[in-house]
Amino acid sequence: MTDGDHRTTAAPPGLLLTTPAGARFHFDPGALCLELLTTGGPGEYARYEILHRPADLTAWIPRSRLRLPADAVRVSAPELADARTLRDALWRVAAAHAHGRTGAPEDYAALNRAAEHPPLVPRIAPDGTAADPPPADGTQLVSTLARDAIALLTGPHADRVRECGAHNCRLIFVDTSRPGRRRWCSMERCGNRHKVRALRARRESEQPAPPTPADPAGRPADQPSETMG
């Protein structure tokens, strides 16, 4: 899973992801902090790692909900390492939360440490739109992400942090819909594949059973033959 193209301001929130097979789909995890999880992660998610250099993190910024230009934040190598540490801790905490578990204390401590620093400073333009923030560094970015994660996990939608319902997809999202019945990372991908499988299974179940074949003597194959006494 890799980040896709830069979004325009008119685009819906979320990211354009690419599967290992090259298919592209829109994924809206519902929160800024959960967007960070698409950049890689611990353990089995390390193969999806895209944050190799500080420039990789700054390139992710305009693709995220922050909607800031890449040059709005200066990121150093140590700050990149801090971002990856936060992301990996959040992966474990969010996955545990999605399955009704508590998670490890050290991962919550990592979120709290990152949130202690000053965050990015928001600004408003005279026309009422969001203005670019003053020059910021990677520590402020990481703090903003950590604070968003803490607000999510302690807020009204904390019990709606979920893992995609597909057996082979581990993307995590928060369901902010009114009904609260979201099951899939994306209807374009896992939701559609589930619908196709369900339709195929239904059609197969509706097919009439083939007739029972007869043996050469004209008896049905499941009818016992007479024995001579």
GIJOQUI-V452717 format. One line per field, one symbol per residue. ss: DSSP state (a for helix, b for strand, c for the rest). A space follows every 50 residues. Layout:
BEGIN
ss: ???
END
This chain:
BEGIN
ss: cbbcccccccccccbbbbcccccbbbbccccaaaaaaaacccaaaaaacc cccaaaaaaaaccccccccaaabbccaaaaaaaaaaaaaaaaaaaaaacc ccccaaaaaaaaaaacccccccbbcccccbbccccbbaaaaaaaaaaaaa aaaacccaaabbbccccccccbbbccccccccccccaaaaaaaaaaaaaa aaaaaacccccccbcccccbccccccccc
END
